[in-house]
Amino acid sequence: MLEQLDKQTLQHIIETSPIGLFLTDKQGKVNWLNPTLAHLLETQPEDFIGQSEQSVAEGLKALFSEQGVVRIDSETEPGKHFICTKQPLDADAATHIHFVHDASSMHALFQERDELKNIIEEMKAIDPVTGMPNYRAILNALEPQVSRSRRYGNVLSVIIVQLTNLNELQKEIGENQLNELIVACSHMLNDQVRWADMIGHINDHEFLLILPETSEQDTHKLKDILSERFTSIKVGDMAENNMKLNIDFGLAQWDKGMDVPLFIQTARDMLEETPPEKATA
């Protein structure tokens, strides 16, 4: 089929191709590029011809990649993304042709997709590991309890249970056993609270307990019980390697003038240790 095309037609196809093209010689220097590439790079052909990966501007070196997605920042449009591939044109690989596809719109779509996925995750009410209410859901459950206390003066307490050494444990027992540990903690907490109490898994290393009609004295009693129960929780390799779960508690009782954020922050201020970094997957 190509034999039926004359040189002028082939040249027209190459020069009007939506894909950026350039050739490099055996020294790796650019000896030709099509207008599309010059447009994509916002440069003049003469500024690119004669350049090599070693001599070209730092921001353009990635164009010489064998294969991959590269990001190039230009003055007018920062963060442009290109898919680059490289193929030999002759048997001894003296000359190479480089293909440069503009993938900026595709990259933008991927970013939008990831942002939407994050929004959807935030809107979900259930923590995927424990099946408990997540941060958003448990705070929504706390709002009416605070309103009730504000209106009628009902006693209301909260406890933040912080698992302080999850990162250290994950390095030793792995992600699967770590999730088993978190689930075991959630089961124990459910067993120790009343039907009117509510529990949420608010992040990787913290649970929040909402305790209606619970005085400060009774909250401290519950904290002591939980502290003892946590010592017996071990999964997988923890027992064999003499590893234990470290716990910290932040307790607070609702007082006049407290909204939900201040209520939670009051409990968080009672935590004795600095919050650990989020456990990594």
Phi and psi restraints in degrees (value plus and minus 20) as a CYANA .aco file:
   2 LEU   PHI     -83.1   -43.1
   2 LEU   PSI     -48.3    -8.3
   3 GLU   PHI     -83.1   -43.1
   3 GLU   PSI     -42.6    -2.6
   4 GLN   PHI    -100.7   -60.7
   4 GLN   PSI     -30.0    10.0
   5 LEU   PHI    -114.1   -74.1
   5 LEU   PSI     113.0   153.0
   6 ASP   PHI     -99.9   -59.9
   6 ASP   PSI     148.3   188.3
   7 LYS   PHI     -80.0   -40.0
   7 LYS   PSI     -60.1   -20.1
   8 GLN   PHI     -84.2   -44.2
   8 GLN   PSI     -60.2   -20.2
   9 THR   PHI     -86.9   -46.9
   9 THR   PSI     -63.9   -23.9
  10 LEU   PHI     -80.9   -40.9
  10 LEU   PSI     -61.1   -21.1
  11 GLN   PHI     -83.7   -43.7
  11 GLN   PSI     -59.2   -19.2
  12 HIS   PHI     -84.9   -44.9
  12 HIS   PSI     -62.0   -22.0
  13 ILE   PHI     -81.5   -41.5
  13 ILE   PSI     -64.8   -24.8
  14 ILE   PHI     -86.3   -46.3
  14 ILE   PSI     -63.1   -23.1
  15 GLU   PHI     -93.3   -53.3
  15 GLU   PSI     -45.8    -5.8
  16 THR   PHI    -121.2   -81.2
  16 THR   PSI     -14.6    25.4
  17 SER   PHI     -79.5   -39.5
  17 SER   PSI     120.3   160.3
  18 PRO   PHI     -92.7   -52.7
  18 PRO   PSI     -25.7    14.3
  19 ILE   PHI    -119.8   -79.8
  19 ILE   PSI     113.5   153.5
  20 GLY   PHI     -92.1   -52.1
  20 GLY   PSI     116.1   156.1
  21 LEU   PHI    -151.4  -111.4
  21 LEU   PSI     122.7   162.7
  22 PHE   PHI    -170.8  -130.8
  22 PHE   PSI     134.1   174.1
  23 LEU   PHI    -130.7   -90.7
  23 LEU   PSI     123.6   163.6
  24 THR   PHI    -144.4  -104.4
  24 THR   PSI     123.3   163.3
  25 ASP   PHI    -106.5   -66.5
  25 ASP   PSI    -191.7  -151.7
  26 LYS   PHI     -87.4   -47.4
  26 LYS   PSI     -38.9     1.1
  27 GLN   PHI    -106.3   -66.3
  27 GLN   PSI     -20.9    19.1
  28 GLY   PHI      61.4   101.4
  28 GLY   PSI      -5.1    34.9
  29 LYS   PHI    -114.3   -74.3
  29 LYS   PSI     124.9   164.9
  30 VAL   PHI     -92.6   -52.6
  30 VAL   PSI     107.0   147.0
  31 ASN   PHI    -140.0  -100.0
  31 ASN   PSI     -21.5    18.5
  32 TRP   PHI    -186.9  -146.9
  32 TRP   PSI     127.9   167.9
  33 LEU   PHI    -168.7  -128.7
  33 LEU   PSI     133.8   173.8
  34 ASN   PHI    -110.1   -70.1
  34 ASN   PSI     142.1   182.1
  35 PRO   PHI     -78.4   -38.4
  35 PRO   PSI     -50.3   -10.3
  36 THR   PHI     -80.5   -40.5
  36 THR   PSI     -63.6   -23.6
  37 LEU   PHI     -85.3   -45.3
  37 LEU   PSI     -62.7   -22.7
  38 ALA   PHI     -78.3   -38.3
  38 ALA   PSI     -58.8   -18.8
  39 HIS   PHI     -88.0   -48.0
  39 HIS   PSI     -63.9   -23.9
  40 LEU   PHI     -82.2   -42.2
  40 LEU   PSI     -58.6   -18.6
  41 LEU   PHI    -108.0   -68.0
  41 LEU   PSI     -25.0    15.0
  42 GLU   PHI      34.3    74.3
  42 GLU   PSI      28.9    68.9
  43 THR   PHI    -157.7  -117.7
  43 THR   PSI     146.8   186.8
  44 GLN   PHI    -110.5   -70.5
  44 GLN   PSI     122.7   162.7
  45 PRO   PHI     -71.6   -31.6
  45 PRO   PSI     -60.8   -20.8
  46 GLU   PHI     -86.0   -46.0
  46 GLU   PSI     -41.3    -1.3
  47 ASP   PHI     -96.9   -56.9
  47 ASP   PSI     -36.4     3.6
  48 PHE   PHI    -126.6   -86.6
  48 PHE   PSI     -52.0   -12.0
  49 ILE   PHI     -86.4   -46.4
  49 ILE   PSI     116.1   156.1
  50 GLY   PHI      71.7   111.7
  50 GLY   PSI     -29.7    10.3
  51 GLN   PHI    -104.2   -64.2
  51 GLN   PSI     136.5   176.5
  52 SER   PHI    -148.6  -108.6
  52 SER   PSI     156.7   196.7
  53 GLU   PHI     -81.1   -41.1
  53 GLU   PSI     -50.5   -10.5
  54 GLN   PHI     -97.7   -57.7
  54 GLN   PSI     -53.0   -13.0
  55 SER   PHI    -119.1   -79.1
  55 SER   PSI     -38.2     1.8
  56 VAL   PHI     -89.7   -49.7
  56 VAL   PSI     139.2   179.2
  57 ALA   PHI     -74.8   -34.8
  57 ALA   PSI     125.6   165.6
  58 GLU   PHI     -73.0   -33.0
  58 GLU   PSI     -60.5   -20.5
  59 GLY   PHI     -89.4   -49.4
  59 GLY   PSI     -33.4     6.6
  60 LEU   PHI    -125.6   -85.6
  60 LEU   PSI     -22.8    17.2
  61 LYS   PHI     -79.6   -39.6
  61 LYS   PSI     -53.3   -13.3
  62 ALA   PHI     -85.4   -45.4
  62 ALA   PSI     -38.8     1.2
  63 LEU   PHI     -84.2   -44.2
  63 LEU   PSI     -41.6    -1.6
  64 PHE   PHI    -106.8   -66.8
  64 PHE   PSI     -13.2    26.8
  65 SER   PHI     -81.2   -41.2
  65 SER   PSI     128.0   168.0
  66 GLU   PHI     -82.3   -42.3
  66 GLU   PSI     -63.8   -23.8
  67 GLN   PHI    -187.3  -147.3
  67 GLN   PSI     120.8   160.8
  68 GLY   PHI     131.2   171.2
  68 GLY   PSI     156.4   196.4
  69 VAL   PHI    -122.9   -82.9
  69 VAL   PSI     107.9   147.9
  70 VAL   PHI    -143.7  -103.7
  70 VAL   PSI     133.3   173.3
  71 ARG   PHI    -132.0   -92.0
  71 ARG   PSI     114.0   154.0
  72 ILE   PHI    -150.1  -110.1
  72 ILE   PSI     110.2   150.2
  73 ASP   PHI    -119.9   -79.9
  73 ASP   PSI     103.5   143.5
  74 SER   PHI    -129.5   -89.5
  74 SER   PSI     151.2   191.2
  75 GLU   PHI     -86.9   -46.9
  75 GLU   PSI     -56.4   -16.4
  76 THR   PHI    -113.9   -73.9
  76 THR   PSI     -43.0    -3.0
  77 GLU   PHI    -165.5  -125.5
  77 GLU   PSI      66.6   106.6
  78 PRO   PHI     -88.8   -48.8
  78 PRO   PSI     129.8   169.8
  79 GLY   PHI      57.8    97.8
  79 GLY   PSI      12.3    52.3
  80 LYS   PHI     -98.2   -58.2
  80 LYS   PSI     119.4   159.4
  81 HIS   PHI    -135.6   -95.6
  81 HIS   PSI     117.1   157.1
  82 PHE   PHI    -150.8  -110.8
  82 PHE   PSI     123.9   163.9
  83 ILE   PHI    -116.9   -76.9
  83 ILE   PSI     100.6   140.6
  84 CYS   PHI    -135.0   -95.0
  84 CYS   PSI     115.9   155.9
  85 THR   PHI    -156.2  -116.2
  85 THR   PSI     138.3   178.3
  86 LYS   PHI    -158.1  -118.1
  86 LYS   PSI     111.7   151.7
  87 GLN   PHI    -155.2  -115.2
  87 GLN   PSI     122.4   162.4
  88 PRO   PHI     -93.3   -53.3
  88 PRO   PSI     126.0   166.0
  89 LEU   PHI    -118.4   -78.4
  89 LEU   PSI     -37.5     2.5
  90 ASP   PHI    -156.2  -116.2
  90 ASP   PSI     151.3   191.3
  91 ALA   PHI     -83.0   -43.0
  91 ALA   PSI     -57.9   -17.9
  92 ASP   PHI    -110.5   -70.5
  92 ASP   PSI     -10.0    30.0
  93 ALA   PHI      35.9    75.9
  93 ALA   PSI      14.2    54.2
  94 ALA   PHI     -95.5   -55.5
  94 ALA   PSI     -52.0   -12.0
  95 THR   PHI    -141.2  -101.2
  95 THR   PSI     118.5   158.5
  96 HIS   PHI    -143.9  -103.9
  96 HIS   PSI     126.5   166.5
  97 ILE   PHI    -128.6   -88.6
  97 ILE   PSI     115.3   155.3
  98 HIS   PHI    -132.6   -92.6
  98 HIS   PSI     110.6   150.6
  99 PHE   PHI    -125.9   -85.9
  99 PHE   PSI     111.3   151.3
 100 VAL   PHI    -146.9  -106.9
 100 VAL   PSI      87.7   127.7
 101 HIS   PHI    -118.0   -78.0
 101 HIS   PSI     113.0   153.0
 102 ASP   PHI     -96.0   -56.0
 102 ASP   PSI      92.2   132.2
 103 ALA   PHI    -130.9   -90.9
 103 ALA   PSI      -1.7    38.3
 104 SER   PHI     -82.5   -42.5
 104 SER   PSI     -63.7   -23.7
 105 SER   PHI     -86.8   -46.8
 105 SER   PSI     -57.6   -17.6
 106 MET   PHI     -85.0   -45.0
 106 MET   PSI     -62.0   -22.0
 107 HIS   PHI     -83.7   -43.7
 107 HIS   PSI     -59.5   -19.5
 108 ALA   PHI     -82.8   -42.8
 108 ALA   PSI     -58.9   -18.9
 109 LEU   PHI     -84.5   -44.5
 109 LEU   PSI     -61.3   -21.3
 110 PHE   PHI     -82.0   -42.0
 110 PHE   PSI     -60.4   -20.4
 111 GLN   PHI     -83.7   -43.7
 111 GLN   PSI     -64.3   -24.3
 112 GLU   PHI     -81.8   -41.8
 112 GLU   PSI     -60.3   -20.3
 113 ARG   PHI     -80.3   -40.3
 113 ARG   PSI     -65.9   -25.9
 114 ASP   PHI     -84.8   -44.8
 114 ASP   PSI     -58.6   -18.6
 115 GLU   PHI     -84.8   -44.8
 115 GLU   PSI     -61.0   -21.0
 116 LEU   PHI     -85.2   -45.2
 116 LEU   PSI     -59.0   -19.0
 117 LYS   PHI     -82.0   -42.0
 117 LYS   PSI     -59.5   -19.5
 118 ASN   PHI     -85.8   -45.8
 118 ASN   PSI     -60.3   -20.3
 119 ILE   PHI     -83.0   -43.0
 119 ILE   PSI     -62.8   -22.8
 120 ILE   PHI     -83.2   -43.2
 120 ILE   PSI     -62.0   -22.0
 121 GLU   PHI     -81.7   -41.7
 121 GLU   PSI     -60.2   -20.2
 122 GLU   PHI     -86.5   -46.5
 122 GLU   PSI     -50.6   -10.6
 123 MET   PHI     -98.3   -58.3
 123 MET   PSI     -39.4     0.6
 124 LYS   PHI     -86.3   -46.3
 124 LYS   PSI     126.6   166.6
 125 ALA   PHI    -119.7   -79.7
 125 ALA   PSI     -31.1     8.9
 126 ILE   PHI    -133.4   -93.4
 126 ILE   PSI     111.8   151.8
 127 ASP   PHI     -91.3   -51.3
 127 ASP   PSI     107.6   147.6
 128 PRO   PHI     -89.2   -49.2
 128 PRO   PSI     -43.0    -3.0
 129 VAL   PHI    -102.5   -62.5
 129 VAL   PSI     -67.7   -27.7
 130 THR   PHI    -120.1   -80.1
 130 THR   PSI     -39.5     0.5
 131 GLY   PHI      58.1    98.1
 131 GLY   PSI     -14.7    25.3
 132 MET   PHI    -104.8   -64.8
 132 MET   PSI     145.7   185.7
 133 PRO   PHI     -76.9   -36.9
 133 PRO   PSI     120.6   160.6
 134 ASN   PHI    -108.1   -68.1
 134 ASN   PSI    -191.8  -151.8
 135 TYR   PHI     -76.8   -36.8
 135 TYR   PSI     -68.5   -28.5
 136 ARG   PHI     -80.9   -40.9
 136 ARG   PSI     -65.6   -25.6
 137 ALA   PHI     -88.5   -48.5
 137 ALA   PSI     -62.4   -22.4
 138 ILE   PHI     -90.7   -50.7
 138 ILE   PSI     -51.9   -11.9
 139 LEU   PHI     -89.5   -49.5
 139 LEU   PSI     -56.0   -16.0
 140 ASN   PHI     -83.2   -43.2
 140 ASN   PSI     -54.1   -14.1
 141 ALA   PHI     -93.0   -53.0
 141 ALA   PSI     -49.4    -9.4
 142 LEU   PHI     -94.3   -54.3
 142 LEU   PSI     -50.9   -10.9
 143 GLU   PHI     -72.6   -32.6
 143 GLU   PSI     -74.2   -34.2
 144 PRO   PHI     -85.6   -45.6
 144 PRO   PSI     -48.3    -8.3
 145 GLN   PHI     -86.8   -46.8
 145 GLN   PSI     -61.3   -21.3
 146 VAL   PHI     -86.2   -46.2
 146 VAL   PSI     -61.6   -21.6
 147 SER   PHI     -80.9   -40.9
 147 SER   PSI     -60.0   -20.0
 148 ARG   PHI     -84.9   -44.9
 148 ARG   PSI     -62.4   -22.4
 149 SER   PHI     -86.5   -46.5
 149 SER   PSI     -58.3   -18.3
 150 ARG   PHI     -84.4   -44.4
 150 ARG   PSI     -58.4   -18.4
 151 ARG   PHI    -101.2   -61.2
 151 ARG   PSI     -62.2   -22.2
 152 TYR   PHI    -131.5   -91.5
 152 TYR   PSI     -27.1    12.9
 153 GLY   PHI      58.1    98.1
 153 GLY   PSI       0.1    40.1
 154 ASN   PHI     -86.8   -46.8
 154 ASN   PSI     125.4   165.4
 155 VAL   PHI     -91.7   -51.7
 155 VAL   PSI     117.0   157.0
 156 LEU   PHI    -168.4  -128.4
 156 LEU   PSI     111.1   151.1
 157 SER   PHI    -150.0  -110.0
 157 SER   PSI     139.4   179.4
 158 VAL   PHI    -155.9  -115.9
 158 VAL   PSI     133.6   173.6
 159 ILE   PHI    -150.8  -110.8
 159 ILE   PSI     108.7   148.7
 160 ILE   PHI    -115.9   -75.9
 160 ILE   PSI     101.5   141.5
 161 VAL   PHI    -122.2   -82.2
 161 VAL   PSI      96.8   136.8
 162 GLN   PHI    -130.8   -90.8
 162 GLN   PSI     104.0   144.0
 163 LEU   PHI    -110.6   -70.6
 163 LEU   PSI      82.8   122.8
 164 THR   PHI    -106.3   -66.3
 164 THR   PSI     -34.4     5.6
 165 ASN   PHI    -142.5  -102.5
 165 ASN   PSI      14.0    54.0
 166 LEU   PHI     -84.1   -44.1
 166 LEU   PSI     -59.2   -19.2
 167 ASN   PHI     -80.6   -40.6
 167 ASN   PSI     -63.4   -23.4
 168 GLU   PHI     -84.3   -44.3
 168 GLU   PSI     -63.4   -23.4
 169 LEU   PHI     -86.6   -46.6
 169 LEU   PSI     -57.9   -17.9
 170 GLN   PHI     -81.6   -41.6
 170 GLN   PSI     -56.2   -16.2
 171 LYS   PHI     -83.6   -43.6
 171 LYS   PSI     -49.6    -9.6
 172 GLU   PHI    -110.4   -70.4
 172 GLU   PSI     -59.4   -19.4
 173 ILE   PHI    -130.8   -90.8
 173 ILE   PSI     -31.4     8.6
 174 GLY   PHI      66.9   106.9
 174 GLY   PSI     148.3   188.3
 175 GLU   PHI     -87.8   -47.8
 175 GLU   PSI     -61.6   -21.6
 176 ASN   PHI     -82.5   -42.5
 176 ASN   PSI     -67.2   -27.2
 177 GLN   PHI     -88.4   -48.4
 177 GLN   PSI     -51.4   -11.4
 178 LEU   PHI     -82.7   -42.7
 178 LEU   PSI     -63.1   -23.1
 179 ASN   PHI     -83.7   -43.7
 179 ASN   PSI     -57.6   -17.6
 180 GLU   PHI     -80.7   -40.7
 180 GLU   PSI     -59.1   -19.1
 181 LEU   PHI     -84.3   -44.3
 181 LEU   PSI     -65.6   -25.6
 182 ILE   PHI     -83.5   -43.5
 182 ILE   PSI     -60.4   -20.4
 183 VAL   PHI     -84.4   -44.4
 183 VAL   PSI     -61.6   -21.6
 184 ALA   PHI     -80.8   -40.8
 184 ALA   PSI     -58.5   -18.5
 185 CYS   PHI     -84.3   -44.3
 185 CYS   PSI     -62.3   -22.3
 186 SER   PHI     -84.2   -44.2
 186 SER   PSI     -58.8   -18.8
 187 HIS   PHI     -85.3   -45.3
 187 HIS   PSI     -62.5   -22.5
 188 MET   PHI     -82.9   -42.9
 188 MET   PSI     -64.0   -24.0
 189 LEU   PHI     -82.0   -42.0
 189 LEU   PSI     -62.8   -22.8
 190 ASN   PHI     -80.9   -40.9
 190 ASN   PSI     -55.5   -15.5
 191 ASP   PHI     -90.9   -50.9
 191 ASP   PSI     -42.1    -2.1
 192 GLN   PHI    -119.0   -79.0
 192 GLN   PSI     -27.2    12.8
 193 VAL   PHI    -125.7   -85.7
 193 VAL   PSI     146.4   186.4
 194 ARG   PHI    -105.4   -65.4
 194 ARG   PSI     150.1   190.1
 195 TRP   PHI     -83.7   -43.7
 195 TRP   PSI     -49.5    -9.5
 196 ALA   PHI    -101.6   -61.6
 196 ALA   PSI     -35.2     4.8
 197 ASP   PHI     -98.5   -58.5
 197 ASP   PSI     137.8   177.8
 198 MET   PHI    -150.2  -110.2
 198 MET   PSI     123.7   163.7
 199 ILE   PHI    -150.6  -110.6
 199 ILE   PSI     118.0   158.0
 200 GLY   PHI    -151.8  -111.8
 200 GLY   PSI     128.4   168.4
 201 HIS   PHI    -117.0   -77.0
 201 HIS   PSI      80.9   120.9
 202 ILE   PHI    -110.1   -70.1
 202 ILE   PSI     -37.5     2.5
 203 ASN   PHI    -184.6  -144.6
 203 ASN   PSI    -195.3  -155.3
 204 ASP   PHI     -75.3   -35.3
 204 ASP   PSI     -54.1   -14.1
 205 HIS   PHI    -140.6  -100.6
 205 HIS   PSI      -6.9    33.1
 206 GLU   PHI    -159.5  -119.5
 206 GLU   PSI     123.3   163.3
 207 PHE   PHI    -134.9   -94.9
 207 PHE   PSI     131.4   171.4
 208 LEU   PHI    -142.2  -102.2
 208 LEU   PSI     105.9   145.9
 209 LEU   PHI    -126.9   -86.9
 209 LEU   PSI     108.2   148.2
 210 ILE   PHI    -125.1   -85.1
 210 ILE   PSI     103.2   143.2
 211 LEU   PHI    -143.6  -103.6
 211 LEU   PSI      67.1   107.1
 212 PRO   PHI     -85.9   -45.9
 212 PRO   PSI     127.7   167.7
 213 GLU   PHI      33.6    73.6
 213 GLU   PSI      19.4    59.4
 214 THR   PHI    -142.9  -102.9
 214 THR   PSI      98.7   138.7
 215 SER   PHI     -93.6   -53.6
 215 SER   PSI     149.0   189.0
 216 GLU   PHI     -82.6   -42.6
 216 GLU   PSI     -59.8   -19.8
 217 GLN   PHI     -83.5   -43.5
 217 GLN   PSI     -64.6   -24.6
 218 ASP   PHI     -88.2   -48.2
 218 ASP   PSI     -51.8   -11.8
 219 THR   PHI     -84.4   -44.4
 219 THR   PSI     -60.6   -20.6
 220 HIS   PHI     -87.7   -47.7
 220 HIS   PSI     -55.7   -15.7
 221 LYS   PHI     -83.3   -43.3
 221 LYS   PSI     -63.4   -23.4
 222 LEU   PHI     -83.3   -43.3
 222 LEU   PSI     -60.7   -20.7
 223 LYS   PHI     -79.0   -39.0
 223 LYS   PSI     -61.5   -21.5
 224 ASP   PHI     -85.5   -45.5
 224 ASP   PSI     -59.6   -19.6
 225 ILE   PHI     -84.2   -44.2
 225 ILE   PSI     -66.5   -26.5
 226 LEU   PHI     -82.3   -42.3
 226 LEU   PSI     -61.0   -21.0
 227 SER   PHI     -78.7   -38.7
 227 SER   PSI     -61.0   -21.0
 228 GLU   PHI     -88.8   -48.8
 228 GLU   PSI     -61.2   -21.2
 229 ARG   PHI     -85.5   -45.5
 229 ARG   PSI     -55.4   -15.4
 230 PHE   PHI     -83.4   -43.4
 230 PHE   PSI     -49.5    -9.5
 231 THR   PHI     -85.3   -45.3
 231 THR   PSI     -42.8    -2.8
 232 SER   PHI    -112.3   -72.3
 232 SER   PSI     -22.2    17.8
 233 ILE   PHI    -106.1   -66.1
 233 ILE   PSI      94.8   134.8
 234 LYS   PHI    -163.2  -123.2
 234 LYS   PSI     121.4   161.4
 235 VAL   PHI    -150.5  -110.5
 235 VAL   PSI     132.3   172.3
 236 GLY   PHI      31.5    71.5
 236 GLY   PSI    -140.2  -100.2
 237 ASP   PHI    -102.8   -62.8
 237 ASP   PSI     -21.3    18.7
 238 MET   PHI     -83.4   -43.4
 238 MET   PSI     -64.7   -24.7
 239 ALA   PHI     -85.8   -45.8
 239 ALA   PSI     -64.7   -24.7
 240 GLU   PHI     -82.8   -42.8
 240 GLU   PSI     -55.7   -15.7
 241 ASN   PHI    -118.3   -78.3
 241 ASN   PSI      -8.1    31.9
 242 ASN   PHI      35.2    75.2
 242 ASN   PSI      21.3    61.3
 243 MET   PHI    -117.6   -77.6
 243 MET   PSI     128.4   168.4
 244 LYS   PHI    -154.4  -114.4
 244 LYS   PSI     138.9   178.9
 245 LEU   PHI    -112.2   -72.2
 245 LEU   PSI     107.0   147.0
 246 ASN   PHI    -114.3   -74.3
 246 ASN   PSI     115.7   155.7
 247 ILE   PHI    -146.0  -106.0
 247 ILE   PSI     125.6   165.6
 248 ASP   PHI    -152.9  -112.9
 248 ASP   PSI     130.4   170.4
 249 PHE   PHI    -145.5  -105.5
 249 PHE   PSI     118.7   158.7
 250 GLY   PHI    -141.3  -101.3
 250 GLY   PSI      96.7   136.7
 251 LEU   PHI    -130.8   -90.8
 251 LEU   PSI     125.3   165.3
 252 ALA   PHI    -172.9  -132.9
 252 ALA   PSI     126.1   166.1
 253 GLN   PHI    -134.9   -94.9
 253 GLN   PSI     117.9   157.9
 254 TRP   PHI     -83.7   -43.7
 254 TRP   PSI     120.4   160.4
 255 ASP   PHI    -154.6  -114.6
 255 ASP   PSI     141.4   181.4
 256 LYS   PHI     -76.5   -36.5
 256 LYS   PSI     118.4   158.4
 257 GLY   PHI      71.4   111.4
 257 GLY   PSI     -27.0    13.0
 258 MET   PHI    -105.5   -65.5
 258 MET   PSI     107.4   147.4
 259 ASP   PHI    -117.0   -77.0
 259 ASP   PSI    -198.4  -158.4
 260 VAL   PHI     -80.9   -40.9
 260 VAL   PSI     -68.9   -28.9
 261 PRO   PHI     -79.0   -39.0
 261 PRO   PSI     -61.0   -21.0
 262 LEU   PHI     -88.7   -48.7
 262 LEU   PSI     -57.1   -17.1
 263 PHE   PHI     -79.9   -39.9
 263 PHE   PSI     -68.7   -28.7
 264 ILE   PHI     -84.9   -44.9
 264 ILE   PSI     -61.6   -21.6
 265 GLN   PHI     -85.0   -45.0
 265 GLN   PSI     -54.6   -14.6
 266 THR   PHI     -81.6   -41.6
 266 THR   PSI     -62.9   -22.9
 267 ALA   PHI     -85.6   -45.6
 267 ALA   PSI     -61.2   -21.2
 268 ARG   PHI     -84.8   -44.8
 268 ARG   PSI     -54.1   -14.1
 269 ASP   PHI     -85.7   -45.7
 269 ASP   PSI     -39.0     1.0
 270 MET   PHI    -105.6   -65.6
 270 MET   PSI     -28.6    11.4
 271 LEU   PHI     -84.8   -44.8
 271 LEU   PSI     113.7   153.7
 272 GLU   PHI     -99.1   -59.1
 272 GLU   PSI     -50.9   -10.9
 273 GLU   PHI    -126.7   -86.7
 273 GLU   PSI     138.2   178.2
 274 THR   PHI     -87.0   -47.0
 274 THR   PSI     113.3   153.3
 275 PRO   PHI     -75.5   -35.5
 275 PRO   PSI     113.7   153.7
 276 PRO   PHI     -91.7   -51.7
 276 PRO   PSI     142.9   182.9
 277 GLU   PHI     -87.6   -47.6
 277 GLU   PSI     132.2   172.2
 278 LYS   PHI     -80.1   -40.1
 278 LYS   PSI     113.3   153.3
 279 ALA   PHI     -83.4   -43.4
 279 ALA   PSI     117.0   157.0
 280 THR   PHI    -114.3   -74.3
 280 THR   PSI     130.8   170.8
